[in-house]
Amino acid sequence: MAEKKYTEKHEWIEVNSDIATVGITKHAQESLGDIVFIDIDSEGEKLEREEVFGSIEAVKTVSDLFMPVSGKIIEINEEIESSPELVNTDPYGDGWMIKIQMTSQDELDGLLNSEEYSNLI
C-alpha cells in the first residue's frame, strides 16, 4: 500500500504510479460532522494544485474541496453521491472522492507525511 500524503487543508492523497486517489482526512470529516451532500462535477477537467474540485456539505457547514496536486480528474467516486455518509464511516477507504492523472510527481514533495500532518492537527 502506498504511503498517504496530506495537505494543510485536510485532504489526503495516495499515489499509485501516476494515478492518485484523493479524499478528506478523518480529522476533516470529524470537524465537519454528518456529511449530507458531496458535489463534484469536475470529471475530465485539468486543475492546478489548490484549485477547488468540488464541495462537501455537512449538517452545519459547506466546505470547498481542494486539489492536493495538479492533474486531470479521471474518476469520481459515484458511491459517495448516493451515500455521502461513506466519507464519515470510511474516509480513507470507500469514502475516497476522486482519482487524478497527476501532472507532476514533484508536487508531492510539498505535501505533509503522516507525522507532519499529526503535528498540524
Biotite code that builds the C-alpha atoms (Angstrom):
import biotite.structure as struc

atoms = struc.array([
    struc.Atom([0.000, 0.000, 0.000], chain_id="A", res_id=1, res_name="MET", atom_name="CA", element="C"),
    struc.Atom([1.334, 3.409, -0.935], chain_id="A", res_id=2, res_name="ALA", atom_name="CA", element="C"),
    struc.Atom([2.007, 5.970, 1.757], chain_id="A", res_id=3, res_name="GLU", atom_name="CA", element="C"),
    struc.Atom([-0.572, 8.724, 2.056], chain_id="A", res_id=4, res_name="LYS", atom_name="CA", element="C"),
    struc.Atom([0.413, 12.373, 1.922], chain_id="A", res_id=5, res_name="LYS", atom_name="CA", element="C"),
    struc.Atom([-1.656, 15.196, 3.380], chain_id="A", res_id=6, res_name="TYR", atom_name="CA", element="C"),
    struc.Atom([-2.440, 18.853, 2.736], chain_id="A", res_id=7, res_name="THR", atom_name="CA", element="C"),
    struc.Atom([-2.785, 21.585, 5.330], chain_id="A", res_id=8, res_name="GLU", atom_name="CA", element="C"),
    struc.Atom([-6.420, 21.866, 4.168], chain_id="A", res_id=9, res_name="LYS", atom_name="CA", element="C"),
    struc.Atom([-7.046, 18.266, 5.292], chain_id="A", res_id=10, res_name="HIS", atom_name="CA", element="C"),
    struc.Atom([-7.100, 16.329, 2.033], chain_id="A", res_id=11, res_name="GLU", atom_name="CA", element="C"),
    struc.Atom([-5.181, 13.073, 1.679], chain_id="A", res_id=12, res_name="TRP", atom_name="CA", element="C"),
    struc.Atom([-3.613, 11.656, -1.465], chain_id="A", res_id=13, res_name="ILE", atom_name="CA", element="C"),
    struc.Atom([-2.375, 8.155, -2.208], chain_id="A", res_id=14, res_name="GLU", atom_name="CA", element="C"),
    struc.Atom([-0.289, 7.659, -5.325], chain_id="A", res_id=15, res_name="VAL", atom_name="CA", element="C"),
    struc.Atom([-0.079, 4.536, -7.460], chain_id="A", res_id=16, res_name="ASN", atom_name="CA", element="C"),
    struc.Atom([2.258, 5.226, -10.403], chain_id="A", res_id=17, res_name="SER", atom_name="CA", element="C"),
    struc.Atom([0.913, 8.480, -11.923], chain_id="A", res_id=18, res_name="ASP", atom_name="CA", element="C"),
    struc.Atom([-2.670, 7.961, -10.731], chain_id="A", res_id=19, res_name="ILE", atom_name="CA", element="C"),
    struc.Atom([-3.611, 9.431, -7.359], chain_id="A", res_id=20, res_name="ALA", atom_name="CA", element="C"),
    struc.Atom([-6.659, 8.829, -5.187], chain_id="A", res_id=21, res_name="THR", atom_name="CA", element="C"),
    struc.Atom([-7.851, 11.803, -3.121], chain_id="A", res_id=22, res_name="VAL", atom_name="CA", element="C"),
    struc.Atom([-10.179, 12.192, -0.153], chain_id="A", res_id=23, res_name="GLY", atom_name="CA", element="C"),
    struc.Atom([-10.566, 14.138, 3.070], chain_id="A", res_id=24, res_name="ILE", atom_name="CA", element="C"),
    struc.Atom([-8.940, 13.162, 6.342], chain_id="A", res_id=25, res_name="THR", atom_name="CA", element="C"),
    struc.Atom([-10.601, 11.685, 9.400], chain_id="A", res_id=26, res_name="LYS", atom_name="CA", element="C"),
    struc.Atom([-9.914, 14.984, 11.175], chain_id="A", res_id=27, res_name="HIS", atom_name="CA", element="C"),
    struc.Atom([-11.728, 16.912, 8.428], chain_id="A", res_id=28, res_name="ALA", atom_name="CA", element="C"),
    struc.Atom([-14.801, 14.684, 8.439], chain_id="A", res_id=29, res_name="GLN", atom_name="CA", element="C"),
    struc.Atom([-14.958, 14.796, 12.258], chain_id="A", res_id=30, res_name="GLU", atom_name="CA", element="C"),
    struc.Atom([-14.746, 18.605, 12.151], chain_id="A", res_id=31, res_name="SER", atom_name="CA", element="C"),
    struc.Atom([-17.498, 18.795, 9.529], chain_id="A", res_id=32, res_name="LEU", atom_name="CA", element="C"),
    struc.Atom([-19.855, 16.416, 11.300], chain_id="A", res_id=33, res_name="GLY", atom_name="CA", element="C"),
    struc.Atom([-22.502, 14.388, 9.479], chain_id="A", res_id=34, res_name="ASP", atom_name="CA", element="C"),
    struc.Atom([-21.916, 14.747, 5.744], chain_id="A", res_id=35, res_name="ILE", atom_name="CA", element="C"),
    struc.Atom([-25.146, 15.046, 3.780], chain_id="A", res_id=36, res_name="VAL", atom_name="CA", element="C"),
    struc.Atom([-24.089, 16.000, 0.243], chain_id="A", res_id=37, res_name="PHE", atom_name="CA", element="C"),
    struc.Atom([-20.973, 15.988, -1.929], chain_id="A", res_id=38, res_name="ILE", atom_name="CA", element="C"),
    struc.Atom([-20.843, 17.998, -5.144], chain_id="A", res_id=39, res_name="ASP", atom_name="CA", element="C"),
    struc.Atom([-18.043, 17.103, -7.555], chain_id="A", res_id=40, res_name="ILE", atom_name="CA", element="C"),
    struc.Atom([-18.704, 17.929, -11.206], chain_id="A", res_id=41, res_name="ASP", atom_name="CA", element="C"),
    struc.Atom([-15.131, 18.395, -12.368], chain_id="A", res_id=42, res_name="SER", atom_name="CA", element="C"),
    struc.Atom([-14.539, 14.997, -14.016], chain_id="A", res_id=43, res_name="GLU", atom_name="CA", element="C"),
    struc.Atom([-12.380, 15.379, -17.102], chain_id="A", res_id=44, res_name="GLY", atom_name="CA", element="C"),
    struc.Atom([-11.076, 18.785, -16.040], chain_id="A", res_id=45, res_name="GLU", atom_name="CA", element="C"),
    struc.Atom([-7.414, 19.669, -15.619], chain_id="A", res_id=46, res_name="LYS", atom_name="CA", element="C"),
    struc.Atom([-6.946, 21.603, -12.405], chain_id="A", res_id=47, res_name="LEU", atom_name="CA", element="C"),
    struc.Atom([-3.948, 23.162, -10.724], chain_id="A", res_id=48, res_name="GLU", atom_name="CA", element="C"),
    struc.Atom([-2.793, 22.407, -7.200], chain_id="A", res_id=49, res_name="ARG", atom_name="CA", element="C"),
    struc.Atom([-5.036, 24.086, -4.594], chain_id="A", res_id=50, res_name="GLU", atom_name="CA", element="C"),
    struc.Atom([-7.851, 24.743, -7.086], chain_id="A", res_id=51, res_name="GLU", atom_name="CA", element="C"),
    struc.Atom([-11.342, 23.782, -5.930], chain_id="A", res_id=52, res_name="VAL", atom_name="CA", element="C"),
    struc.Atom([-12.562, 20.470, -7.395], chain_id="A", res_id=53, res_name="PHE", atom_name="CA", element="C"),
    struc.Atom([-15.881, 20.296, -5.558], chain_id="A", res_id=54, res_name="GLY", atom_name="CA", element="C"),
    struc.Atom([-17.658, 20.948, -2.290], chain_id="A", res_id=55, res_name="SER", atom_name="CA", element="C"),
    struc.Atom([-18.825, 18.951, 0.683], chain_id="A", res_id=56, res_name="ILE", atom_name="CA", element="C"),
    struc.Atom([-21.916, 19.784, 2.703], chain_id="A", res_id=57, res_name="GLU", atom_name="CA", element="C"),
    struc.Atom([-22.424, 18.771, 6.297], chain_id="A", res_id=58, res_name="ALA", atom_name="CA", element="C"),
    struc.Atom([-25.352, 19.497, 8.570], chain_id="A", res_id=59, res_name="VAL", atom_name="CA", element="C"),
    struc.Atom([-23.657, 22.631, 9.890], chain_id="A", res_id=60, res_name="LYS", atom_name="CA", element="C"),
    struc.Atom([-21.459, 23.911, 7.040], chain_id="A", res_id=61, res_name="THR", atom_name="CA", element="C"),
    struc.Atom([-20.316, 23.717, 3.407], chain_id="A", res_id=62, res_name="VAL", atom_name="CA", element="C"),
    struc.Atom([-16.601, 23.439, 2.574], chain_id="A", res_id=63, res_name="SER", atom_name="CA", element="C"),
    struc.Atom([-14.634, 23.524, -0.652], chain_id="A", res_id=64, res_name="ASP", atom_name="CA", element="C"),
    struc.Atom([-12.501, 20.553, -1.691], chain_id="A", res_id=65, res_name="LEU", atom_name="CA", element="C"),
    struc.Atom([-9.002, 21.425, -2.935], chain_id="A", res_id=66, res_name="PHE", atom_name="CA", element="C"),
    struc.Atom([-6.661, 19.631, -5.313], chain_id="A", res_id=67, res_name="MET", atom_name="CA", element="C"),
    struc.Atom([-3.552, 18.419, -3.444], chain_id="A", res_id=68, res_name="PRO", atom_name="CA", element="C"),
    struc.Atom([-1.588, 18.315, -6.728], chain_id="A", res_id=69, res_name="VAL", atom_name="CA", element="C"),
    struc.Atom([-2.166, 19.431, -10.308], chain_id="A", res_id=70, res_name="SER", atom_name="CA", element="C"),
    struc.Atom([-3.758, 16.965, -12.683], chain_id="A", res_id=71, res_name="GLY", atom_name="CA", element="C"),
    struc.Atom([-6.765, 15.776, -14.634], chain_id="A", res_id=72, res_name="LYS", atom_name="CA", element="C"),
    struc.Atom([-9.709, 14.315, -12.755], chain_id="A", res_id=73, res_name="ILE", atom_name="CA", element="C"),
    struc.Atom([-10.278, 10.923, -14.369], chain_id="A", res_id=74, res_name="ILE", atom_name="CA", element="C"),
    struc.Atom([-12.804, 9.399, -11.984], chain_id="A", res_id=75, res_name="GLU", atom_name="CA", element="C"),
    struc.Atom([-15.287, 10.481, -9.336], chain_id="A", res_id=76, res_name="ILE", atom_name="CA", element="C"),
    struc.Atom([-16.433, 8.062, -6.641], chain_id="A", res_id=77, res_name="ASN", atom_name="CA", element="C"),
    struc.Atom([-20.076, 7.591, -7.615], chain_id="A", res_id=78, res_name="GLU", atom_name="CA", element="C"),
    struc.Atom([-20.797, 5.744, -4.364], chain_id="A", res_id=79, res_name="GLU", atom_name="CA", element="C"),
    struc.Atom([-20.428, 8.919, -2.306], chain_id="A", res_id=80, res_name="ILE", atom_name="CA", element="C"),
    struc.Atom([-23.014, 10.733, -4.436], chain_id="A", res_id=81, res_name="GLU", atom_name="CA", element="C"),
    struc.Atom([-25.773, 8.400, -3.244], chain_id="A", res_id=82, res_name="SER", atom_name="CA", element="C"),
    struc.Atom([-24.136, 7.564, 0.121], chain_id="A", res_id=83, res_name="SER", atom_name="CA", element="C"),
    struc.Atom([-22.174, 10.632, 1.327], chain_id="A", res_id=84, res_name="PRO", atom_name="CA", element="C"),
    struc.Atom([-22.020, 9.105, 4.813], chain_id="A", res_id=85, res_name="GLU", atom_name="CA", element="C"),
    struc.Atom([-19.249, 6.815, 3.490], chain_id="A", res_id=86, res_name="LEU", atom_name="CA", element="C"),
    struc.Atom([-16.919, 9.769, 3.988], chain_id="A", res_id=87, res_name="VAL", atom_name="CA", element="C"),
    struc.Atom([-17.819, 9.744, 7.707], chain_id="A", res_id=88, res_name="ASN", atom_name="CA", element="C"),
    struc.Atom([-17.553, 5.984, 8.162], chain_id="A", res_id=89, res_name="THR", atom_name="CA", element="C"),
    struc.Atom([-14.530, 5.231, 5.941], chain_id="A", res_id=90, res_name="ASP", atom_name="CA", element="C"),
    struc.Atom([-12.715, 8.430, 4.840], chain_id="A", res_id=91, res_name="PRO", atom_name="CA", element="C"),
    struc.Atom([-9.549, 6.553, 3.779], chain_id="A", res_id=92, res_name="TYR", atom_name="CA", element="C"),
    struc.Atom([-11.324, 3.676, 2.019], chain_id="A", res_id=93, res_name="GLY", atom_name="CA", element="C"),
    struc.Atom([-14.804, 3.632, 0.491], chain_id="A", res_id=94, res_name="ASP", atom_name="CA", element="C"),
    struc.Atom([-15.142, 7.369, 1.156], chain_id="A", res_id=95, res_name="GLY", atom_name="CA", element="C"),
    struc.Atom([-12.466, 8.406, -1.373], chain_id="A", res_id=96, res_name="TRP", atom_name="CA", element="C"),
    struc.Atom([-13.549, 11.255, -3.654], chain_id="A", res_id=97, res_name="MET", atom_name="CA", element="C"),
    struc.Atom([-11.596, 11.464, -6.910], chain_id="A", res_id=98, res_name="ILE", atom_name="CA", element="C"),
    struc.Atom([-8.829, 9.847, -8.916], chain_id="A", res_id=99, res_name="LYS", atom_name="CA", element="C"),
    struc.Atom([-6.485, 12.115, -10.816], chain_id="A", res_id=100, res_name="ILE", atom_name="CA", element="C"),
    struc.Atom([-3.855, 11.719, -13.505], chain_id="A", res_id=101, res_name="GLN", atom_name="CA", element="C"),
    struc.Atom([-1.069, 13.768, -11.953], chain_id="A", res_id=102, res_name="MET", atom_name="CA", element="C"),
    struc.Atom([0.751, 16.381, -13.983], chain_id="A", res_id=103, res_name="THR", atom_name="CA", element="C"),
    struc.Atom([3.954, 16.243, -11.927], chain_id="A", res_id=104, res_name="SER", atom_name="CA", element="C"),
    struc.Atom([5.200, 13.934, -9.163], chain_id="A", res_id=105, res_name="GLN", atom_name="CA", element="C"),
    struc.Atom([7.375, 16.826, -7.940], chain_id="A", res_id=106, res_name="ASP", atom_name="CA", element="C"),
    struc.Atom([4.358, 18.482, -6.306], chain_id="A", res_id=107, res_name="GLU", atom_name="CA", element="C"),
    struc.Atom([4.162, 15.580, -3.829], chain_id="A", res_id=108, res_name="LEU", atom_name="CA", element="C"),
    struc.Atom([7.291, 16.983, -2.160], chain_id="A", res_id=109, res_name="ASP", atom_name="CA", element="C"),
    struc.Atom([5.262, 19.950, -0.889], chain_id="A", res_id=110, res_name="GLY", atom_name="CA", element="C"),
    struc.Atom([2.785, 17.737, 0.992], chain_id="A", res_id=111, res_name="LEU", atom_name="CA", element="C"),
    struc.Atom([2.906, 16.522, 4.573], chain_id="A", res_id=112, res_name="LEU", atom_name="CA", element="C"),
    struc.Atom([3.730, 12.982, 5.679], chain_id="A", res_id=113, res_name="ASN", atom_name="CA", element="C"),
    struc.Atom([1.592, 11.357, 8.382], chain_id="A", res_id=114, res_name="SER", atom_name="CA", element="C"),
    struc.Atom([3.812, 12.569, 11.232], chain_id="A", res_id=115, res_name="GLU", atom_name="CA", element="C"),
    struc.Atom([3.840, 16.154, 9.956], chain_id="A", res_id=116, res_name="GLU", atom_name="CA", element="C"),
    struc.Atom([0.062, 16.051, 9.500], chain_id="A", res_id=117, res_name="TYR", atom_name="CA", element="C"),
    struc.Atom([-0.446, 14.698, 13.028], chain_id="A", res_id=118, res_name="SER", atom_name="CA", element="C"),
    struc.Atom([1.622, 17.604, 14.365], chain_id="A", res_id=119, res_name="ASN", atom_name="CA", element="C"),
    struc.Atom([-0.526, 20.051, 12.368], chain_id="A", res_id=120, res_name="LEU", atom_name="CA", element="C"),
    struc.Atom([-3.787, 18.880, 13.870], chain_id="A", res_id=121, res_name="ILE", atom_name="CA", element="C"),
])
